[in-house]
Amino acid sequence: MSDIALERMTQAQFDAWLPRPFAEYARDHMSAGTWSEEEGEERSRGEHEALLPQGLATPDQHLWSIVRLIDREHGRDPVGAVEAGAGAACLRQQHRDRT
């Protein structure tokens, strides 16, 4: 059995993670009908850039990676992320093919 750990997000993890919330947030708004497909990606990117203007180094915004600790040979397997700041928090599951 593996253990789960919460670790401060590294810049490499942040760069790999960031496109996912852009897409999910846009998709949520388009599904709800509040944004059109044409404006979805641009508005999502704009809102995320306003929330994280300095990226991972944005003051009062905290980002962690949720990792499954496999073993010494296989290392860590990212399974999600936690965002916290400005009085709110968000837990995001990482989806990917396991083929």
DSSP file (Angstrom, degrees, kcal/mol; ACC not computed):
  #  RESIDUE AA STRUCTURE BP1 BP2  ACC     N-H-->O    O-->H-N    N-H-->O    O-->H-N    TCO  KAPPA ALPHA  PHI   PSI    X-CA   Y-CA   Z-CA
    1    1 A M              0   0    0      0, 0.0     2,-0.2     0, 0.0     0, 0.0   0.000 360.0 360.0 360.0 146.2    0.0    0.0    0.0
    2    2 A S        -     0   0    0     69,-0.0     2,-0.2     1,-0.0    68,-0.2  -0.660 360.0-127.5-103.9 159.9    1.2    3.5   -0.7
    3    3 A D  E     -A   69   0A   0     66,-1.2    66,-3.4    -2,-0.2     2,-0.4  -0.670  15.1-133.3-101.1 159.1    1.1    6.7    1.4
    4    4 A I  E     -A   68   0A   0     64,-0.2     2,-0.3    -2,-0.2    64,-0.2  -0.918  24.1-175.1-112.3 139.0   -0.3   10.1    0.4
    5    5 A A  E     -A   67   0A   0     62,-2.8    62,-2.8    -2,-0.4     2,-0.5  -0.953  22.4-139.0-133.6 153.7    1.7   13.3    1.0
    6    6 A L  E     +A   66   0A   0     -2,-0.3     2,-0.4    60,-0.2    60,-0.2  -0.968  31.4 176.1-111.0 120.6    1.0   17.0    0.6
    7    7 A E  E     -A   65   0A   0     58,-2.7    58,-3.4    -2,-0.5     3,-0.1  -0.948  38.8 -96.4-128.5 145.2    4.0   18.8   -0.7
    8    8 A R  E     -A   64   0A   0     -2,-0.4    56,-0.3    56,-0.2     2,-0.2  -0.363  52.6-106.7 -55.8 135.3    4.6   22.5   -1.7
    9    9 A M        -     0   0    0     54,-2.2     2,-0.1    47,-0.1    54,-0.1  -0.443  31.7-140.2 -69.0 134.7    4.2   22.7   -5.4
   10   10 A T     >  -     0   0    0     -2,-0.2     4,-2.6     1,-0.1     5,-0.2  -0.451  25.9-106.7 -86.3 166.9    7.4   23.1   -7.4
   11   11 A Q  H  > S+     0   0    0      1,-0.2     4,-2.7     2,-0.2     5,-0.2   0.902 122.1  51.7 -61.8 -40.2    7.7   25.4  -10.4
   12   12 A A  H  > S+     0   0    0      2,-0.2     4,-1.8     1,-0.2    -1,-0.2   0.910 111.4  46.9 -63.3 -41.9    7.8   22.4  -12.7
   13   13 A Q  H  > S+     0   0    0      2,-0.2     4,-2.3     1,-0.2    -2,-0.2   0.906 112.1  51.2 -65.3 -41.1    4.6   21.0  -11.1
   14   14 A F  H  X S+     0   0    0     -4,-2.6     4,-2.6     1,-0.2    -2,-0.2   0.932 109.3  49.7 -60.7 -47.2    2.9   24.4  -11.4
   15   15 A D  H  < S+     0   0    0     -4,-2.7    -1,-0.2     1,-0.2    -2,-0.2   0.873 115.4  43.6 -61.5 -37.7    3.8   24.7  -15.1
   16   16 A A  H  < S+     0   0    0     -4,-1.8     4,-0.3    -5,-0.2    -1,-0.2   0.826 118.1  45.5 -75.2 -32.3    2.4   21.2  -15.8
   17   17 A W  H >< S+     0   0    0     -4,-2.3     3,-1.5     1,-0.2    -2,-0.2   0.850  93.8  76.1 -79.5 -37.7   -0.7   21.7  -13.6
   18   18 A L  T 3X S+     0   0    0     -4,-2.6     4,-1.5     1,-0.3    -1,-0.2   0.781  86.2  58.7 -56.3 -39.3   -1.8   25.2  -14.7
   19   19 A P  H 3> S+     0   0    0      0, 0.0     4,-2.2     0, 0.0    -1,-0.3   0.838  99.5  62.2 -60.4 -29.3   -3.4   24.3  -18.1
   20   20 A R  H <> S+     0   0    0     -3,-1.5     4,-2.8    -4,-0.3     5,-0.2   0.955 104.0  43.2 -64.6 -52.0   -5.8   21.9  -16.3
   21   21 A P  H  > S+     0   0    0      0, 0.0     4,-2.5     0, 0.0     5,-0.3   0.863 111.4  57.1 -65.1 -30.9   -7.7   24.5  -14.1
   22   22 A F  H  X S+     0   0    0     -4,-1.5     4,-2.1     2,-0.2    -2,-0.2   0.971 113.4  39.6 -55.7 -52.7   -7.8   26.9  -17.1
   23   23 A A  H  X S+     0   0    0     -4,-2.2     4,-2.6     1,-0.2    -1,-0.2   0.902 116.4  49.3 -66.6 -43.4   -9.6   24.3  -19.2
   24   24 A E  H  X S+     0   0    0     -4,-2.8     4,-2.5     2,-0.2    -1,-0.2   0.912 112.1  48.1 -63.8 -43.2  -11.8   23.0  -16.3
   25   25 A Y  H  X S+     0   0    0     -4,-2.5     4,-2.0    -5,-0.2    -1,-0.2   0.913 113.6  47.0 -65.4 -43.6  -13.0   26.5  -15.3
   26   26 A A  H  X S+     0   0    0     -4,-2.1     4,-2.6    -5,-0.3     5,-0.2   0.931 112.4  50.2 -62.4 -45.7  -13.8   27.5  -18.9
   27   27 A R  H  X S+     0   0    0     -4,-2.6     4,-2.7     1,-0.2    -2,-0.2   0.898 108.8  52.4 -61.1 -41.9  -15.6   24.2  -19.4
   28   28 A D  H  X S+     0   0    0     -4,-2.5     4,-1.8     1,-0.2    -1,-0.2   0.925 112.7  44.3 -60.2 -45.3  -17.7   24.7  -16.2
   29   29 A H  H  X>S+     0   0    0     -4,-2.0     5,-1.8     2,-0.2     6,-1.2   0.875 114.1  49.1 -69.5 -37.2  -18.7   28.2  -17.3
   30   30 A M  H ><5S+     0   0    0     -4,-2.6     3,-0.6     2,-0.2    -2,-0.2   0.903 111.0  50.5 -68.4 -39.8  -19.5   27.1  -20.9
   31   31 A S  H 3<5S+     0   0    0     -4,-2.7    -2,-0.2     1,-0.2    -1,-0.2   0.862 110.6  49.7 -64.0 -35.8  -21.6   24.2  -19.6
   32   32 A A  H 3<5S-     0   0    0     -4,-1.8    -1,-0.2    -5,-0.2    -2,-0.2   0.618 113.8-121.3 -78.3 -12.2  -23.5   26.5  -17.3
   33   33 A G  T <<5S+     0   0    0     -4,-0.7    -3,-0.2    -3,-0.6    -2,-0.1   0.568  82.5 115.2  85.0   8.3  -24.1   28.9  -20.3
   34   34 A T  S   <S+     0   0    0     -5,-1.8     2,-0.4    -6,-0.2    -4,-0.2   0.740  79.1  33.5 -83.4 -22.3  -22.4   31.9  -18.6
   35   35 A W  S    S-     0   0    0     -6,-1.2    -2,-0.3    -9,-0.1     2,-0.1  -0.969  80.1-127.6-129.7 147.5  -19.6   32.0  -21.2
   36   36 A S     >  -     0   0    0     -2,-0.4     4,-1.7     1,-0.1     3,-0.2  -0.448  30.7-109.7 -82.4 165.5  -19.7   31.2  -24.9
   37   37 A E  H  > S+     0   0    0      1,-0.2     4,-0.6     2,-0.2    -1,-0.1   0.874 118.5  58.1 -61.3 -36.0  -17.1   28.7  -26.4
   38   38 A E  H  4 S+     0   0    0      1,-0.2     4,-0.3     2,-0.1    -1,-0.2   0.858 116.8  31.1 -63.8 -36.0  -15.5   31.7  -28.2
   39   39 A E  H  > S+     0   0    0     -3,-0.2     4,-2.7     1,-0.1     5,-0.3   0.603  96.7  90.2 -98.9 -11.8  -14.8   33.5  -24.9
   40   40 A G  H  X S+     0   0    0     -4,-1.7     4,-2.4     1,-0.2     5,-0.2   0.905  89.7  40.5 -55.4 -54.7  -14.3   30.6  -22.5
   41   41 A E  H  X S+     0   0    0     -4,-0.6     4,-2.6     1,-0.2    -1,-0.2   0.921 117.4  48.4 -64.4 -44.0  -10.6   30.0  -22.7
   42   42 A E  H  > S+     0   0    0     -4,-0.3     4,-2.3     1,-0.2    -1,-0.2   0.917 114.0  45.7 -64.7 -43.2   -9.7   33.7  -22.8
   43   43 A R  H  X S+     0   0    0     -4,-2.7     4,-2.4     2,-0.2    -1,-0.2   0.897 112.9  50.5 -67.8 -39.1  -11.9   34.6  -19.8
   44   44 A S  H  X S+     0   0    0     -4,-2.4     4,-2.4    -5,-0.3     5,-0.2   0.940 111.6  47.6 -62.6 -46.9  -10.6   31.6  -17.8
   45   45 A R  H  X S+     0   0    0     -4,-2.6     4,-2.6    -5,-0.2    -2,-0.2   0.919 111.9  51.0 -60.4 -43.6   -7.0   32.5  -18.5
   46   46 A G  H  X S+     0   0    0     -4,-2.3     4,-1.8     1,-0.2    -1,-0.2   0.906 111.0  47.0 -61.6 -43.3   -7.7   36.2  -17.6
   47   47 A E  H  X S+     0   0    0     -4,-2.4     4,-1.9     2,-0.2    -1,-0.2   0.890 113.7  48.0 -67.8 -38.8   -9.3   35.2  -14.2
   48   48 A H  H  X S+     0   0    0     -4,-2.4     4,-2.5     2,-0.2    -2,-0.2   0.897 110.8  50.9 -68.0 -39.1   -6.5   32.8  -13.3
   49   49 A E  H  < S+     0   0    0     -4,-2.6    -1,-0.2    -5,-0.2    -2,-0.2   0.847 110.1  50.5 -66.9 -32.1   -3.9   35.4  -14.2
   50   50 A A  H  < S+     0   0    0     -4,-1.8    -1,-0.2    -5,-0.2    -2,-0.2   0.873 113.8  45.1 -69.6 -37.0   -5.7   37.9  -12.0
   51   51 A L  H  < S+     0   0    0     -4,-1.9    -2,-0.2     1,-0.2    -1,-0.2   0.852 128.0  27.4 -73.6 -35.8   -5.7   35.4   -9.1
   52   52 A L    ><  +     0   0    0     -4,-2.5     3,-2.0    -5,-0.1    -1,-0.2  -0.518  69.8 158.0-125.4  62.5   -2.1   34.3   -9.6
   53   53 A P  T 3  S+     0   0    0      0, 0.0    -1,-0.1     0, 0.0     3,-0.1   0.770  83.0  38.2 -63.1 -25.4   -0.4   37.4  -11.1
   54   54 A Q  T >  S-     0   0    0      1,-0.4     3,-1.7    -3,-0.1    -5,-0.1   0.078 105.8-136.8-109.4  22.3    3.1   36.2  -10.0
   55   55 A G  G X  S-     0   0    0     -3,-2.0     3,-1.8     1,-0.3    -1,-0.4  -0.330  76.6  -5.5  61.1-137.0    2.4   32.6  -10.7
   56   56 A L  G 3  S+     0   0    0      1,-0.3    -1,-0.3    -3,-0.1     7,-0.2   0.741 136.3  58.8 -61.4 -24.8    3.6   30.2   -8.0
   57   57 A A  G <  S+     0   0    0     -3,-1.7    -1,-0.3    -5,-0.1    -2,-0.2   0.306  72.5 133.4 -90.1   8.9    5.2   33.2   -6.1
   58   58 A T    X   -     0   0    0     -3,-1.8     3,-1.4     1,-0.1    -7,-0.0  -0.423  62.8-114.1 -62.6 125.7    1.9   35.1   -5.8
   59   59 A P  T 3  S+     0   0    0      0, 0.0    -1,-0.1     0, 0.0     3,-0.1  -0.292  95.0  13.8 -60.7 145.6    1.6   36.4   -2.2
   60   60 A D  T 3  S+     0   0    0      1,-0.2    26,-0.7    25,-0.1     2,-0.4   0.593 102.5 106.1  64.3  14.3   -1.2   34.9    0.0
   61   61 A Q  E <   - B   0  85A   0     -3,-1.4     2,-0.4    24,-0.2    24,-0.2  -0.992  51.5-167.5-120.2 130.7   -1.8   32.1   -2.5
   62   62 A H  E     - B   0  84A   0     22,-3.6    22,-2.6    -2,-0.4     2,-0.4  -0.966   5.0-172.9-125.1 132.1   -0.7   28.7   -1.6
   63   63 A L  E     + B   0  83A   0     -2,-0.4   -54,-2.2    20,-0.2     2,-0.3  -0.986   4.5 179.3-128.6 131.5   -0.4   25.7   -3.9
   64   64 A W  E     -AB   8  82A   0     18,-2.5    18,-2.3    -2,-0.4     2,-0.4  -0.941  22.0-133.2-128.3 150.9    0.4   22.1   -2.9
   65   65 A S  E     -AB   7  81A   0    -58,-3.4   -58,-2.7    -2,-0.3     2,-0.6  -0.862  13.8-142.6 -98.9 137.6    0.7   18.8   -4.8
   66   66 A I  E     -AB   6  80A   0     14,-2.5    13,-3.1    -2,-0.4    14,-1.3  -0.908  30.2-176.1 -96.8 120.4   -1.0   15.7   -3.5
   67   67 A V  E     -AB   5  78A   0    -62,-2.8   -62,-2.8    -2,-0.6     2,-0.6  -0.925  27.8-136.6-124.8 144.7    1.4   12.8   -4.2
   68   68 A R  E     -AB   4  77A   0      9,-2.8     9,-2.3    -2,-0.4     2,-0.8  -0.883  23.0-140.3 -95.3 121.7    1.2    9.1   -3.8
   69   69 A L  E     +AB   3  76A   0    -66,-3.4   -66,-1.2    -2,-0.6     7,-0.2  -0.748  26.5 175.1 -85.8 112.0    4.5    7.8   -2.4
   70   70 A I  E     -     0   0A   0      5,-2.7     2,-0.3    -2,-0.8    -1,-0.2   0.977  47.3 -68.1 -84.3 -72.2    5.1    4.6   -4.2
   71   71 A D  E  >  - B   0  75A   0      4,-0.6     4,-2.5   -69,-0.1    -1,-0.3  -0.949  51.1 -79.0-170.2 177.9    8.5    3.3   -3.2
   72   72 A R  T  4 S+     0   0    0     -2,-0.3     4,-0.1     1,-0.2    -1,-0.1   0.864 126.8  47.2 -59.8 -36.9   12.2    4.2   -3.5
   73   73 A E  T  4 S+     0   0    0      1,-0.2    -1,-0.2     2,-0.1    -3,-0.0   0.890 122.6  31.3 -73.4 -39.7   12.4    2.8   -7.0
   74   74 A H  T  4 S-     0   0    0      1,-0.2    -2,-0.2     3,-0.0    -1,-0.2   0.554  90.3-166.8-101.1 -10.1    9.2    4.4   -8.4
   75   75 A G  E  <  -B   71   0A   0     -4,-2.5    -5,-2.7    -6,-0.1    -4,-0.6  -0.349  43.1 -11.1  69.4-134.0    9.2    7.7   -6.4
   76   76 A R  E     -B   69   0A   0     -7,-0.2    -7,-0.2    -6,-0.1    -9,-0.0  -0.818  46.7-158.7-114.0 145.7    6.1    9.9   -6.3
   77   77 A D  E     -B   68   0A   0     -9,-2.3    -9,-2.8    -2,-0.3     2,-0.1  -0.955  22.4-133.3-122.4 109.3    2.9    9.8   -8.4
   78   78 A P  E     +B   67   0A   0      0, 0.0   -11,-0.3     0, 0.0     3,-0.1  -0.421  31.1 168.2 -65.3 132.6    1.0   13.2   -8.5
   79   79 A V  E     -     0   0A   0    -13,-3.1    15,-2.5     1,-0.3     2,-0.3   0.450  57.3 -29.4-123.0  -6.1   -2.7   12.6   -7.9
   80   80 A G  E     -BC  66  93A   0    -14,-1.3   -14,-2.5    13,-0.3     2,-0.3  -0.988  53.2-114.4 175.8-173.0   -4.0   16.1   -7.3
   81   81 A A  E     -BC  65  92A   0     11,-2.5    11,-3.1    -2,-0.3     2,-0.4  -0.985   9.3-147.1-147.7 153.9   -3.5   19.6   -6.1
   82   82 A V  E     -BC  64  91A   0    -18,-2.3   -18,-2.5    -2,-0.3     2,-0.4  -0.995  11.9-168.5-124.3 130.1   -4.7   21.9   -3.4
   83   83 A E  E     +BC  63  90A   0      7,-2.9     7,-2.8    -2,-0.4     2,-0.3  -0.961  12.2 171.9-114.2 134.9   -5.1   25.7   -3.9
   84   84 A A  E     +BC  62  89A   0    -22,-2.6   -22,-3.6    -2,-0.4     5,-0.2  -0.998  19.3  99.2-144.0 141.7   -5.7   28.0   -0.9
   85   85 A G  E >   +BC  61  88A   0      3,-2.7     3,-1.9    -2,-0.3   -24,-0.2  -0.793  58.6  43.7 159.7 160.6   -5.7   31.7   -0.5
   86   86 A A  T 3  S-     0   0    0    -26,-0.7     3,-0.1     1,-0.3   -25,-0.1   0.834 128.5 -55.1  51.7  38.0   -7.9   34.8   -0.3
   87   87 A G  T 3  S+     0   0    0      1,-0.2     2,-0.3     0, 0.0    -1,-0.3   0.615 120.9  87.6  77.7  12.1  -10.3   33.0    2.1
   88   88 A A  E <   -C   85   0A   0     -3,-1.9    -3,-2.7     2,-0.0     2,-0.3  -0.955  52.2-162.9-140.8 159.2  -11.0   30.1   -0.2
   89   89 A A  E     -C   84   0A   0     -2,-0.3     2,-0.4    -5,-0.2    -5,-0.3  -0.977   2.4-164.5-140.3 154.5   -9.6   26.7   -1.0
   90   90 A C  E     -C   83   0A   0     -7,-2.8    -7,-2.9    -2,-0.3     2,-0.5  -0.996   7.0-156.1-142.7 132.9   -9.9   24.2   -3.9
   91   91 A L  E     -C   82   0A   0     -2,-0.4     2,-0.5    -9,-0.2    -9,-0.2  -0.940  15.1-168.9-108.0 128.3   -9.0   20.6   -4.2
   92   92 A R  E     -C   81   0A   0    -11,-3.1   -11,-2.5    -2,-0.5     2,-0.3  -0.974  13.0-143.4-123.6 128.0   -8.4   19.3   -7.7
   93   93 A Q  E     -C   80   0A   0     -2,-0.5     2,-0.6   -13,-0.2   -13,-0.3  -0.647  20.4-128.0 -82.9 143.0   -8.1   15.6   -8.6
   94   94 A Q        -     0   0    0    -15,-2.5     2,-0.4    -2,-0.3   -77,-0.0  -0.836  24.0-161.4 -94.4 123.2   -5.6   14.9  -11.4
   95   95 A H        +     0   0    0     -2,-0.6     2,-0.3     2,-0.0   -15,-0.0  -0.862  24.0 142.3-104.3 136.1   -7.1   12.8  -14.2
   96   96 A R        -     0   0    0     -2,-0.4     2,-0.2     2,-0.0    -2,-0.0  -0.972  51.7 -89.4-164.8 159.0   -4.9   10.9  -16.6
   97   97 A D        -     0   0    0     -2,-0.3     2,-0.4     1,-0.1    -2,-0.0  -0.478  26.5-158.2 -70.5 139.6   -4.8    7.6  -18.5
   98   98 A R              0   0    0     -2,-0.2    -1,-0.1     1,-0.1    -2,-0.0  -0.638 360.0 360.0-116.7  70.7   -3.1    4.8  -16.7
   99   99 A T              0   0    0     -2,-0.4    -1,-0.1     0, 0.0    -2,-0.0   0.417 360.0 360.0-101.6 360.0   -2.2    2.6  -19.6
